[in-house]
Amino acid sequence: MRNLVYFIIIIAVSAYFAATYYATTITIEGLESEYHYGDEIKFAATVRGFGDAVPAYGVEFQSLDYPGMGIGGNNVMDGTSTTYLNFPLPFDKTINYSHIVNSQDDKLGQYIMEFRTLGHTVEQKVTLVS
């Protein structure tokens, strides 16, 4: 009987973590496919899910033409620690990002934008032209 109780607890905890992970969605709005020098790369990422909210996120633009190079990245911790002891509630958070493209730091070419949070990553291709 004791083993059955442990088994049920393990299944319930696993279901909880799976539900909070798979219930998270990320939507990117406003990101163009092409930018010029002087343009502002600006978009909003809406994160919806079930759990404790968004304690941290990262934005990277990795060059496809120059490995190891990127433009205007951002990693943010908002000071909120994730705890799974609170009752999980639905959340909906919009994160705004912007970077002005400049000719001194940013190289022309194709980039992959990666937005990461809560174990999820959304990628979109962006091209920087003159």
C-alpha positions as CSV (number, residue, x, y, z in Angstrom):
1,M,0.0,0.0,0.0
2,R,2.8,2.4,0.9
3,N,4.4,1.8,-2.6
4,L,1.1,2.7,-4.2
5,V,0.9,6.0,-2.4
6,Y,4.5,6.8,-3.4
7,F,3.7,5.9,-7.0
8,I,0.6,8.2,-7.0
9,I,2.6,11.1,-5.5
10,I,5.4,10.7,-8.1
11,I,2.8,10.6,-10.9
12,A,1.0,13.7,-9.5
13,V,4.3,15.7,-9.2
14,S,5.4,14.6,-12.7
15,A,2.0,15.7,-14.1
16,Y,2.2,19.0,-12.4
17,F,5.7,19.8,-13.8
18,A,4.7,18.6,-17.3
19,A,1.5,20.7,-17.2
20,T,3.4,23.9,-16.2
21,Y,6.1,23.2,-18.9
22,Y,3.8,22.4,-21.8
23,A,1.3,25.0,-21.0
24,T,3.8,27.8,-21.8
25,T,3.5,29.6,-25.1
26,I,5.6,32.4,-26.6
27,T,4.3,34.7,-29.3
28,I,6.6,37.2,-31.1
29,E,4.9,40.3,-32.6
30,G,6.4,43.2,-34.5
31,L,9.7,41.6,-35.6
32,E,10.4,42.4,-39.3
33,S,12.4,40.1,-41.6
34,E,14.7,42.8,-42.8
35,Y,16.4,45.9,-41.2
36,H,18.8,48.6,-42.4
37,Y,21.5,50.6,-40.5
38,G,19.7,53.1,-38.3
39,D,16.5,51.0,-38.0
40,E,15.2,50.0,-34.7
41,I,14.8,46.3,-34.2
42,K,11.7,46.3,-32.0
43,F,9.3,43.5,-31.0
44,A,7.1,42.3,-28.2
45,A,7.2,38.8,-26.8
46,T,4.1,37.6,-25.1
47,V,4.6,34.7,-22.7
48,R,1.5,32.9,-21.5
49,G,1.5,29.9,-19.2
50,F,0.6,28.3,-16.0
51,G,2.9,28.5,-13.0
52,D,4.9,31.2,-11.3
53,A,5.5,33.7,-14.2
54,V,8.6,34.7,-16.0
55,P,11.7,35.1,-13.7
56,A,14.2,35.5,-16.5
57,Y,14.5,35.7,-20.3
58,G,17.2,36.1,-23.0
59,V,17.3,37.6,-26.5
60,E,20.1,36.8,-28.9
61,F,20.7,37.6,-32.5
62,Q,23.3,35.1,-33.8
63,S,25.0,35.7,-37.2
64,L,24.6,32.9,-39.8
65,D,27.4,34.5,-41.9
66,Y,29.9,35.2,-39.1
67,P,29.9,32.4,-36.4
68,G,30.2,33.8,-32.9
69,M,29.1,37.2,-33.9
70,G,25.8,38.8,-32.9
71,I,23.8,42.0,-32.5
72,G,22.1,43.6,-29.5
73,G,21.4,40.7,-27.2
74,N,19.8,40.9,-23.8
75,N,19.6,38.7,-20.7
76,V,17.3,39.8,-17.9
77,M,16.6,38.5,-14.4
78,D,13.7,40.3,-12.9
79,G,14.5,39.4,-9.3
80,T,11.6,37.0,-9.0
81,S,12.6,33.5,-8.0
82,T,10.6,30.6,-9.4
83,T,9.1,28.5,-6.7
84,Y,6.9,25.5,-7.2
85,L,5.4,25.7,-3.7
86,N,2.9,28.4,-4.6
87,F,-0.4,27.5,-6.1
88,P,0.2,27.8,-9.8
89,L,-1.9,30.4,-11.5
90,P,-2.2,31.4,-15.2
91,F,0.1,34.3,-16.2
92,D,0.4,36.5,-19.3
93,K,3.4,38.8,-19.6
94,T,4.5,41.0,-22.5
95,I,8.2,41.7,-22.8
96,N,9.4,44.6,-25.1
97,Y,12.8,44.5,-26.8
98,S,14.5,47.1,-28.9
99,H,18.0,47.7,-30.4
100,I,19.0,50.4,-32.9
101,V,21.2,48.9,-35.7
102,N,24.4,50.7,-36.2
103,S,27.2,50.3,-38.7
104,Q,30.0,50.3,-36.2
105,D,28.9,47.3,-34.2
106,D,26.5,45.3,-36.4
107,K,27.6,43.5,-39.6
108,L,25.4,43.0,-42.7
109,G,24.0,39.5,-43.2
110,Q,21.5,37.0,-41.9
111,Y,20.8,36.4,-38.2
112,I,18.7,34.0,-36.1
113,M,16.8,35.8,-33.3
114,E,16.4,33.5,-30.3
115,F,14.0,34.4,-27.5
116,R,14.4,32.1,-24.5
117,T,12.5,31.7,-21.2
118,L,11.1,29.0,-19.0
119,G,13.0,26.3,-21.0
120,H,11.4,27.3,-24.3
121,T,13.1,29.0,-27.3
122,V,11.5,30.8,-30.2
123,E,13.6,31.4,-33.3
124,Q,13.1,33.7,-36.3
125,K,15.4,34.7,-39.1
126,V,16.3,38.4,-39.6
127,T,18.4,40.0,-42.4
128,L,20.5,43.1,-41.9
129,V,21.0,45.0,-45.2
130,S,22.7,48.3,-46.1
